Amino acid sequence: MELEGVSLPLIHKHLMMPWNDLKRGDCCGRSGFTTGGYYCKRCDFYVHKKCVDECLEYIEHPSHTVHALKLQSKPDYDRCRLCCMWIENLCYCCKICDFYVDLFCVKYPPPDVIDISETHHHKLTHIKKWTEFNCIAKCGKKFYEFPYKCLECHLMFDMDCVWNPPEAKNQSEVNISSHPLHPLKLHTSQPPDYSDEKCRLCTRKIEGLFYHCSSCNFSLDMRCVINPPPQFVMDLKVHDHELTLLPRLDSFTCNACGLKGDRSPYICVQCGFIIHQDCLSLPRLININRHAHRVSRTSVLGVVNSVCGVCHQKVDWTWGGYSCQRCPQYVVHSKCATRKDVWNGKELEGVPEEIEDIEPYVVIDDNTIQHFSHKEHYLRFHVNGLLWEENKRCSACTHPVRLQSFYACKDCDFILHQHCAESPKKEWHVLHNDRLTLVTSVANFFSCTACSRLSNGFMYQCDFMKLDVLCGSVSEPYIHPGHPHHPLYYIPQVEEKQCNGCNNREVRVLTCIESGCGYVLCFDCATLPQVVKHRVDDHPLSLCYGEEASGKYWCDICEKETYPRHGFTRVKITELVCIQSACWET
């Protein structure tokens, strides 16, 4: 017999079904101490029966004696004025005074003064104003909320660490739908030795309180007890059929990402589709910093003979992943595409793709352009700067223009190397997960995030990320003359690696991924010009890569010994200069 829906007009606009489970409520937002309630599947909205039974449309409350408080859903102000916690959905408010209280604090208002002699030897006072503090209790975390404070010691405590109403303590035993055979008992000590010390539903390592069934070796952490994953999911963006949670240990391969799992997937009983819980929320359409176009998620990549555009490992086309509609062979593993260092977290489904003008200049004729950074004058093309004054430098990269083609303004000293003039107004870069904007008016010197060079030239910037135009132009695959046989890639890492060019150790490096190669270049060496002209010599100096050499070599500028076989040098027949910019730019 089907259960009938319950109408709760003060609480929710749809009929709600009785729901006998321990679950975090959208009513008080701090469940975990009560079972039973009502659920709207259409809105995924759940309220506790106890909260519903105690809700009145208007109440008088000691925290706000000047006006009555009215029950309201989804307030504009989303933090409780008593405890500073986020309001999930329902609250009581006074619109006249802009005063909001969540349902938990209505029933259990935090006392103005508490005595916790087992934790601290003085009484604590509730400070009802925004305060940034480090909690002195066992959590040790930093907060910005309403603390309890010792007025004698000036120590501050997070409310949840020092006060909870006796009625709100966790139950010693709960019934949970994901384990209907036996009740789960509250444990306050370490997980049993025979367990794997992980939550059966979410795989997180169990820390602190948890519930356990010793008969079945079934453990749940508090987060999954309070807010368990739904037993059924119907989302056409994920799969065409309803998915069912399988709360048990079982090895499987996820159809969405192609990776192994060992517990509690969602399965489709109609077609055998199986998916990790966290893969349910994979975005449909995104930008990643490794590709110029949007990539979209697909359940089966189809027959492609490609490697992942992020990790550069082979892609199994029988599983799901991300692909580019414009570039049929470009594919990315699901987990690689959604890494924090690759994706900016923005879902683009339903967001129209804007056609942006990122071209840096307008062509006037075969030898003339108008660059967006210098609109007042046209720039003329020159093959090289050998006949120009030696101190002429590119306004973008600030390097001399002597041996490279460039554009120059005949009315002023503005000069751009040809390759610098072609730098787009906006650019994706492997070092940042959001698009960088080319800034052409830099007032002060800045340090390039990639290579640490100081510059006052053009800069690619987004938030804290600042790249000079040379490092900003680095993209994958990166081909360098010093390692011509294999391309280089940026592989994020924690440990420093030794650069094959300068022998310095750096974290941000470009790496050869071919087995057994191990070639590494820092961004500074990767962006060195191939040929330079020194002011004290009539001949150009070429960048050389680990040449065979006998005897000792000395830099003719700084007079320090160089090691041509173990790094980059700048040489001509009669002269050798080390790659330190202080020498070759002198």
N, C-alpha and C positions, 0 to 999 in steps of 0.2 A: 504493500500500500504506500502510495507516494505521500510525502509530507506536504502539508499545505503551507503556502507562504504566509508570512506575518506582516501586517502593515504597522509600521512605526513612523508615523508622519513627522514627529518631532526630530527623528534621528536621520531618516533617509527617504528619498523620493520613490524608491522601488520596493516591491515586496521582498522580504528577506526570509531565508530558510533557517530553521533551527540547526545549530552546528555544535556538536558535543566534542570539543577539542580544546587543548591548551594552546593558545595562539596569541600573538601580539595584537592588541586591539587598536583600531582607529579611533576609539573613544577616548580612553585615558592615556594610551600610548606607552603604558608601563606594565603591561600584563605579564603574567608569569606566576600569578598567585590565585588565579581563578579559572575554572573550566566552565564550558557552556556559553553559548551566545547565539548570534544571528549573523548570517552571511549573505551578501549579495554577490552572486557569481559574475553578473554583468559588469560590476564596477570593482570587483575584488575588494569589497569593503566588509570589514568584520567588526562587530561590537560585542562586548561581554554582556551577558544577561544581567549580571549584577549592576553594571553601569546603567543599562537601559531602565531597570526597575527603579533606580534612584533618581533618574533624570526628570526634572520639572522644567516647564518653559521659562519661569522666572524664579529666582531665589534671592534671599537676603544673605549676605555673607560678611563675616567680621573683617575680611581683608579690604572691604570697600563699603563702608557704612553709609555713604552719602546717597547712593542710588542702588536700585535693584539691578541684578545681573540677568541677562537674557541668554538662553541657549542658542548657539550659532555654530554653523559648520563652515569650514574653510575660511578662517578669518584673514583679513588683510595683514594684520600683525601676527606673526607666527611663533612668537616665544611667550611663554607664560611669565606674567609679571611677578610671580612669587618664587618660582624655582629656576626660571631662565631656560627651561627645557623647551625643545621644539614642540609645537602643538600639532598633533597628527592630523586631526580633522575637526573634532568637536571641542567646544570650549564654552565658557560663560564670559560675557563681555558687557561693558558699559560703553556705548558709543559716544556718550557725552564726554567722558573722561579718557577715552582711548585706553581702557583698562581691560586686560584679558587674563583669564585664569583657566588652566586646563582642568579636566575632570578629576584628575588625581589630586591636585592641590585643593580643589573644592571640598573633597571628602577628607583629605589628610593635609591640611595646611601646615607648612613647615613652621615649627615653633620659633619664636623670636630668640629664645635662649635655650640651649641644651646642655646637659651634663653627661659627658662621656668619660667618666673617670678611668675606665679601662684603657682608653686611648690617650687622653690628655688630662693633666691634673687641674686645669682651670675650666670654668664654664666657657662656652662658645656662643657668640652672638651672630645672628643672621644679618649679613650686610646686604641690603636690598638696592644695590647699585652695581653697574657694570664694573668689574674689577679683573685685572689680569694678574694671575698668581700661579704659583707652583704648589700643588697639594702636598701637605706634609704627611698625609696618611700613606698607607701602603701602596697606593696606585702611583704616586710620585709624578703625576702628569701635570702639564701646563694647561690652565683653563682661562677663559674670559667669560665670566658669568657672575652669579651671586654666591659668594662663599660664606662659610661659617668661619668666624675669626675669633682668636683669643686676644682680647683687648689688653691683656697684661704682657703676653709674649710676642704679640703681633704676628703670630703664625696663622696660616689660612688653610682651610680644608674644603674639599669638594663635598657638596651636600650628600651625594650617594655614598660617600665613604664613611660618613659619621652619623647619618640619620636615615631611618626607615621606620614607618609605623609598624607596630607589632602585627597588625592585621594583614600587612602586605608581604610578609615573609614567604619564601618559597615553600611550596608543599613538599612534604617528605616523600610523596608518591603521586605519580600522574599516569593517566592513560593517554596514549598518543596513537593517532590513526596509522602511522607508519609502522607501528609494532603492536597490533591488536591482541597478540597471544597473552601477554603478561603486562602488568603495570611496571613502570620504570621507577626505581628508587633513587632518591637524591644522595649523591656522594660528595663529601667535602674534602676527601684526601686524594692521593694520587690514583690514577686508573689502575686496575688490577694488572698484575704481571702477565697474565695470559692474554690480555687485550693488545691491540696494536696502537693504543693510546690516541686514536683518531675518532672523530665523529663519523658515525655510519652514513650520514646524509651529505655532509659538506666536505669531508676529508681533512678539515682543520685539526691541528694538534689540540688535544683537550688540555685546557688550563683552568684552574679554579674549580667552581662548582660544575657538576654534570649529573646527568641521569643515566642509570645503567640497569640492564637486566642480566643477572648472573646466569640464568638458565640458558640464555641464547647468546651470551657475549655480545650484547647490543648496547652501544653507548651513544648518547647525544649530548652535544654541548648546549649551553644555555641559550645561545642564539637560535639554534634549530628547534629547541623546545618552545621558546617564546614566539618565534616567527618561522615555523617550518615551511619548506617548499610545498606548493600546492600538490595535491595528489593527482590532479588531472590538469592538463594544459591544452587549450585549443587556440592556436595562433597560426593563421594561414601564412604568415610571413616566415614561420619556422618550418611548418610541415602541413600537408594537405589534410591530415587526419588528427584525431585527438591523441595526445600522448599521455602515457600513464607512468607515474613514478614507480620504480622497482627498487625498494629500499633494502638491498642486500648486497653482500660481497659477491662480485661476479666480474670476471675479466671481460672486457669488450673493446671494440674499436669504434670511436665516434664517427658517425657519417658526416658530421659538419666540419670537423677539423682533421680527421684521419689519425688522431693520436689515441693511445691506449688509455683505458680507465680501469679502476678496480672495484668501483662501488656505485650504487644508487644512481643509475642513469634514468633518463626518460625513454620509454620504448613505445613503438606503434604496434599494437597487436594485429593490425590489418596487414601491414606490409613489412614488418621487421626492422623499420627505421629505428636507430638508436643514437642517443645524443647525450653529451655531458650536460649537467645542469647549467654550468656557466656559459655553455655555447648557445643556450636558448636566447640569450640577449645579444648575440653577435649582430652588429649593425648591418644594414642592407647595402648602403651606398656611402663611400667615404673617400677622402683624399689621404694619401700617404706621402711621406717625404722622399720616397724613392722613385716617384713616377709623376709625370706632368699632367696626366689625366686622372679622372675619377676611376675607382675600381669598385665593382659590385659583387656581392656575395652570390654564390650559386651552389646548389646542393650537389651537383656533379660537374666537375670541370670539363669533362669530355676529353676526347683524344687529343692530347697535346704532348709534345716532346720538349718540355721546358724545365728550367730550374726556377726555384722561388726567387722573386725579385728582391727579397730582403736578405735571406740567409744563404741563398745561392746553392742550396741543396736540391736534389731531384724532387719533383712533385709527382705524387701518385694521383693520376687524373680520375681514378674511380671514386675519390672522396670529394668532399666539398672544399671550397676555397674562394679566393677573390680573383677576378679577371678584369681586363680592360676591354671595353667594347670596341675601342678604336685600334687597339694593338692586340690581335687575336692570340699571339704567342706569349703575351705578358700575363703571368699568373703569380699568385702569392699564397702561401699557406695561411689559413685562417688565424692561427695564433701569432704568426709573424706580422700580419697586416694590422693587428689590433694591439701590438706592443705599445707601451706608453712612449717610447722613444721614436716611434714610427708614425702613429696616428694621434691626432690632436683631440680625440674624444667626441668629435662632432658627427652626428648622423645626418646625412644629406638627402635622405629619401624625402621627396616632396619639395625640396629646395631647388628652384630652377638654377641651372648653371649659367652664371653671368659671363658674358664675353668681355673680358677686360683688355684694355689697350696696354700691353706690357712692352711694346716696341719702344726702344729708347730714343730713336731718332726718325726724322722724315728725310727721305732722299730728295734733294733739290735737283741735282744732275749727277753725271757719272763721277764727279770729283768733289761734290759738295753735299753736306748734310746740315740739318738743324737738330741739334741734340736737346733733349728736354731739360738738361741741366744748364743750358746756356742759350736760351731762346732769343736773346737780344742780338746775337750775331750768328752768321753761318760759319761752318768749319770746313776747311779745305783739306783734301787728302795729300799726304806726302809719303813717299816710299821709305825714307829713313831720315834721320836727323844729323847726318855726318857734317852737313854744311851749316848746321845751326850752332848756337852758343852751347857750350858744354853744360851749363847749369840749367838747361831747360828740362822740366820734369812734367810727367803726366799728372793732371789734377786728380785723377781717380786713384791710381796706385801709388803715386808720388815717386816712382822710379824714373831714372833718366830715359830720354826718348832716343838716344843716339842711333842705335842699330835696328830699331823696329819701325814698322810703318805706323803712321799716326795721323790724326786730324788736328789742325791748328786754326786758331782764329787770327785773321790778319789785322783785326782792330785792337786786340789785346793779347795778353800772354796766356790765354786759356788753351791748353793742349790735352788731348786724350790719345793714348795708344789705340790702335784700331780695335784690338780685342777688348780693351776696357770700354770703348765707346759702344760695343755690342752687348754689354751687360744689361740684361732685361730689368725693367722697373721692379718686378717682383719675381721671386725665385724660391723653389723648394730646395732644401739642403739636408744632407744626411745627418747633420749635427743638431737639427731642431725639428720638432714635429709640427710646427706651424709655418706658414709662408712668410718669408722675409721680404722686407721692403727696402729698396735702394735709396739711401739718404745721401744727397749730394752736397748739402750745406752743413758741414761738420765744424762747429765752432772751436772745439778743443781737441787735443790728442785723445785717442782711445786705444785700448789694448785689444787686439784681435783675440777672440775666444779660442780660435783654432790653433794659432801659431804664436801668440803672445807678442807679436810685433807691435810697436807703437806706430800709429798713423794718424794723419789729419786729412786723409783723402776720403774718397767715397766709402760708404759703409752699408752693408746689408744688416738690417736690424729687426728684431722682434723681441720685445721685453728685454731680458738680460742678455740675449744672444747678440753679439756684435762681431761681424766678420768683415775684414777688408775685402776688396773686390777680387783679389787673387784667390784667397781661400773660399770666398763665396762662389767662385766659378767652378770649384771642384765638384764633379758629379761621378756617378758610377755607370759603367765600369771606367776606371781612371787608367789611362795608358801613359806610362812615363818612359822616356828614352833610356833611363837608367835600368829599366827592367822591361824590355820590349816584348818578351815572349808571353808574359801573362799579365792580365789586368789586375789592378789593385782595388780593394773594397774597404769600406769603413765597417768594422765589426766592433760594436760597443764592448768594453771590457773594463775591469776594475784595476788590474795590475798594469804597471808600466811596461812598455816594450822598448828595446834598443833600436834606434833608427839606423838603417844601413847607410844613410847619407852623412849625418853629423855625429853619430855614435852617442847622442844624448838619449836619455830614457824619457818617454812621454806616454800619456794615457790615450790621447786622441791621435791615432795613427791610421794610415792606410796599409792594408795587409794583402799579401798574395795568399789566396786560399788553396792553391795547388798543393797536393800532398807532398810533404817533404821539402817544400821550398822555404817558407818562413821569412820571405823578404818583407821588410817593413820600412815605411817612409813616414816621417812626421810631416805635418802640413807645411811647416817652414821650408823643408827641403823639397817637398813635392811641388812647390810654387816658385822655386828659384828660376830666374830667367836663364835660358840656355846659352846666351851670348851677352857679354857686357863689355863696355869700353871704360878703361880706367884713365883718369886724367893725366897720369904721369907716363903713359905709354902710348905709342902710335898704333899699336895693333890690338885687335879685339881678343878677349879672353873667352874661351869656350868651357862649358861645364863638362867635366870628365868624371867617369864612374868607375872607381876601383881599378885603375890601370895597373898593369904589371910594372914594378919599379924595383930598382936595386940601389942601395946606398940610402942616404938621408936626404930629405927634401925640406926646404925651408920656405915659409911665406915671405915674399919680397917686401911686404908692407909691414906686418907685425913682427917679422923675424922669428916666429915660433915654428917648431918642427911640424910638418904635416905628414899624413900617412896615406898616400894615394891609393894603396890597395885596400884600405879599410874605410873609405868614405869618398865624398865628393870633393873635387878641387877645381879651380879655374886655372887653366894653363894655356900658354903658347910655347913656342920652341925654346925661348930664352928666359922665360919668366914663369913663376908659379905663385898663385895667390890662394889662400884658404878661403872657404865659403862663408866665413863670418862676414856679415853685411858691413861691419865697421871697416873691413879691409877692402872689399871690392866696390863699395859705394863711396870710398874716400875721395 
